[in-house]
Amino acid sequence: MATKFTLIGIAAYLGRRGYDVDLYERRADPRAGNFVGGRSINLALSTRGIHALQRLGIADEVLRHAIPMRGRMIHDKSGNLDFAPYDCDPNNYINSIGRAALNTTVIEAAQRYPNVRVHFNHRCTDVDLDAPAAHLLDTETNTTSVVRADAVIGVDGAFSAVRQSMQRKLENFEYDESYLAHGYKELTIPPEPDGGWRMEKEALHIWPRKSFMMIALPNPDGSFTCTLFWEFEGPRSFATTKTDDDVRRFFDEEFPDAVPLMSGLLEDFKNNPTGSLVTIRCAPWHYKEKVALVGDAAHAVVPFYGQGMNAAFEDCVVLDECLAEMPNDRERAFAEYFVRRKQNGDALADLAVDNFIEMRDKTASRAFRAKKKLDHLLEGLLPGVYLPLYTMVTFTRIPYAQAARRARRQDRIVYASLIGIVVLLSILLFRFIVQ
Ligand SMILES: Cc1cc2nc3c(=O)[nH]c(=O)nc-3n(C[C@H](O)[C@H](O)[C@H](O)COP(=O)(O)OP(=O)(O)OC[C@H]3O[C@@H](n4cnc5c(N)ncnc54)[C@H](O)[C@@H]3O)c2cc1C
């Protein structure tokens, strides 16, 4: 099968399975130093992504470039710090990995298969679904071509050209996109002169400020990539913060402990783009045996659970399993892949939006911290029986939809038990008083 697509992870999977693969990527080869900065430079890699990389035999290679983040470091407005581990098991942590390092390792893994060919600087402009064939523009020579294949797999991100072709040409194609009122901007905390880190290295730093927040993830070169998630519009927003004085005033008020560490703040704020945050749901994710969607092309989610890339890798694993189970019926394999993944994509989309509210608002509250402590206590007392939602999403491969349902059930039981305990204690106290 000659398969045309873009996600490098799936190229490695299909190559490993013996398919003849041509991968078309609109950008230049990142190994030539063409990496585009200012947009999600580093990512949190966790169990689902690591599992997918293990199946390709490259997890250790990728993790060599990663920095463990063992918990959240909360920064309040006075600069006080509060560290909360992600899990009661210290072996459960997330990993900050540079997008460039990850891409490079996975491209090289794909290219180890002689049946995988990677073509950079090729933008897909349209897909003929029935042929199937990809229309491509070579952005170096400005020439176009049409490449036929047995199947076209669209792994071309949230604004997928493959998905747009399905939208235009399939009558029953369901599509929904919703944007948050917040955008994001990446900023940098540079390393110490000796290459050290200016804040705790093994943590995901959060400055929760109720309606907005800033986070920072460590990089191997001693720097941190900060991301400010803030309203596009409003009295205090990206729209109203134009001059250097505006930027300085806002940061001095909200993130006073970070400002002395951000020597390039004004330049970064001016020069780095403001990205938007979109959730995309669509159905189906395939057309006959000819076209399939993987990753953000099928289910873009907002980044607040640190799962978009992990979920995209998990798609690769599931699609690979379906192709292995149904080697002679690709249409059924694509359909089964869609059935196994769709509800999980939808569940993750909801979890990710909910986690934005948790990160920007609740992480600063005592109630949140008490709930996390209770979660860890119950997880320790009832191993394998009680699993906090964050643990299930981040440190297990329990399908997202199942994890969300189980967390709701657990919460109901915990709250009912707490109410029961309070009632019981009240009765005992009442009896003690009237005796
Ligand atoms: C600010 C931010 C922070 C994030 N943090 C995390 C995190 O911590 N953990 C996590 O798991 N996820 C995170 N994500 C989500 C993650 O980035 C995505 O879910 C993941 O990159 C999806 O992978 P993908 O391959 O489907 O799409 P992409 O990574 O978008 O890759 C698509 C590829 O297709 C190429 N392409 C696009 N259009 C075309 C075309 N027409 N023709 C040819 N090639 C094309 C692009 O150049 C790109 O290389 C974050 C996202 C954002 C915005």
The ligand as an SDF file (V2000), in Angstrom:
LIG
                    3D

 53 58  0  0  0  0  0  0  0  0999 V2000
    0.5170   25.7150   23.3180 C   0  0  0  0  0  0  0  0  0  0  0  0
    0.3610   24.2400   23.1390 C   0  0  0  0  0  0  0  0  0  0  0  0
    0.8910   23.3840   24.0730 C   0  0  0  0  0  0  0  0  0  0  0  0
    0.7500   22.0040   23.9300 C   0  0  0  0  0  0  0  0  0  0  0  0
    1.2540   21.1900   24.8970 N   0  0  0  0  0  0  0  0  0  0  0  0
    1.0980   19.8600   24.7820 C   0  0  0  0  0  0  0  0  0  0  0  0
    1.6590   18.9910   25.7580 C   0  0  0  0  0  0  0  0  0  0  0  0
    2.2830   19.4280   26.7240 O   0  0  0  0  0  0  0  0  0  0  0  0
    1.4700   17.6490   25.6100 N   0  0  0  0  0  0  0  0  0  0  0  0
    0.7770   17.1280   24.5560 C   0  0  0  0  0  0  0  0  0  0  0  0
    0.6170   15.8970   24.4900 O   0  0  0  0  0  0  0  0  0  0  0  0
    0.2490   17.9270   23.6030 N   0  0  0  0  0  0  0  0  0  0  0  0
    0.3860   19.2650   23.6910 C   0  0  0  0  0  0  0  0  0  0  0  0
   -0.1080   20.0810   22.7210 N   0  0  0  0  0  0  0  0  0  0  0  0
   -0.8770   19.4870   21.6220 C   0  0  0  0  0  0  0  0  0  0  0  0
    0.0380   18.9570   20.5350 C   0  0  0  0  0  0  0  0  0  0  0  0
    0.8650   19.9920   20.0650 O   0  0  0  0  0  0  0  0  0  0  0  0
   -0.7750   18.3880   19.3870 C   0  0  0  0  0  0  0  0  0  0  0  0
   -1.8550   17.6550   19.8480 O   0  0  0  0  0  0  0  0  0  0  0  0
    0.0940   17.4800   18.5390 C   0  0  0  0  0  0  0  0  0  0  0  0
    1.1730   18.2220   18.0130 O   0  0  0  0  0  0  0  0  0  0  0  0
   -0.7380   16.8810   17.4160 C   0  0  0  0  0  0  0  0  0  0  0  0
    0.0850   16.1880   16.5260 O   0  0  0  0  0  0  0  0  0  0  0  0
   -0.3220   16.1030   14.9860 P   0  0  0  0  0  0  0  0  0  0  0  0
    0.8040   15.4210   14.3200 O   0  0  0  0  0  0  0  0  0  0  0  0
   -1.6810   15.5480   14.8690 O   0  0  0  0  0  0  0  0  0  0  0  0
   -0.3990   17.5960   14.4880 O   0  0  0  0  0  0  0  0  0  0  0  0
    0.7910   18.6480   14.3750 P   0  0  0  0  0  0  0  0  0  0  0  0
    1.7710   18.4940   15.4570 O   0  0  0  0  0  0  0  0  0  0  0  0
    0.1240   19.9520   14.1600 O   0  0  0  0  0  0  0  0  0  0  0  0
    1.5540   18.1940   13.0510 O   0  0  0  0  0  0  0  0  0  0  0  0
    0.9750   18.3390   11.8010 C   0  0  0  0  0  0  0  0  0  0  0  0
    2.0970   18.3230   10.7740 C   0  0  0  0  0  0  0  0  0  0  0  0
    1.5080   18.4130    9.5050 O   0  0  0  0  0  0  0  0  0  0  0  0
    2.1310   19.4530    8.7770 C   0  0  0  0  0  0  0  0  0  0  0  0
    1.1110   20.0230    7.8880 N   0  0  0  0  0  0  0  0  0  0  0  0
    0.0640   20.8140    8.2280 C   0  0  0  0  0  0  0  0  0  0  0  0
   -0.6830   21.0900    7.1510 N   0  0  0  0  0  0  0  0  0  0  0  0
   -0.0900   20.4610    6.1130 C   0  0  0  0  0  0  0  0  0  0  0  0
   -0.4030   20.3590    4.7370 C   0  0  0  0  0  0  0  0  0  0  0  0
   -1.4570   20.9880    4.2160 N   0  0  0  0  0  0  0  0  0  0  0  0
    0.4040   19.6140    3.9580 N   0  0  0  0  0  0  0  0  0  0  0  0
    1.4980   18.9720    4.4690 C   0  0  0  0  0  0  0  0  0  0  0  0
    1.8400   19.0350    5.7670 N   0  0  0  0  0  0  0  0  0  0  0  0
    1.0410   19.7670    6.5770 C   0  0  0  0  0  0  0  0  0  0  0  0
    2.6320   20.4490    9.8050 C   0  0  0  0  0  0  0  0  0  0  0  0
    3.7000   21.2010    9.3080 O   0  0  0  0  0  0  0  0  0  0  0  0
    3.0370   19.5170   10.9390 C   0  0  0  0  0  0  0  0  0  0  0  0
    4.3530   19.0560   10.8080 O   0  0  0  0  0  0  0  0  0  0  0  0
    0.0340   21.4670   22.8310 C   0  0  0  0  0  0  0  0  0  0  0  0
   -0.5060   22.3300   21.8770 C   0  0  0  0  0  0  0  0  0  0  0  0
   -0.3420   23.6960   22.0170 C   0  0  0  0  0  0  0  0  0  0  0  0
   -0.9370   24.6080   20.9920 C   0  0  0  0  0  0  0  0  0  0  0  0
  1  2  1  0
  2  3  1  0
  2 52  2  0
  3  4  2  0
  4  5  1  0
  4 50  1  0
  5  6  2  0
  6  7  1  0
  6 13  1  0
  7  8  2  0
  7  9  1  0
  9 10  1  0
 10 11  2  0
 10 12  1  0
 12 13  2  0
 13 14  1  0
 14 15  1  0
 14 50  1  0
 15 16  1  0
 16 17  1  0
 16 18  1  0
 18 19  1  0
 18 20  1  0
 20 21  1  0
 20 22  1  0
 22 23  1  0
 23 24  1  0
 24 25  2  0
 24 26  1  0
 24 27  1  0
 27 28  1  0
 28 29  2  0
 28 30  1  0
 28 31  1  0
 31 32  1  0
 32 33  1  0
 33 34  1  0
 33 48  1  0
 34 35  1  0
 35 36  1  0
 35 46  1  0
 36 37  1  0
 36 45  1  0
 37 38  2  0
 38 39  1  0
 39 40  1  0
 39 45  2  0
 40 41  1  0
 40 42  2  0
 42 43  1  0
 43 44  2  0
 44 45  1  0
 46 47  1  0
 46 48  1  0
 48 49  1  0
 50 51  2  0
 51 52  1  0
 52 53  1  0
M  END
$$$$
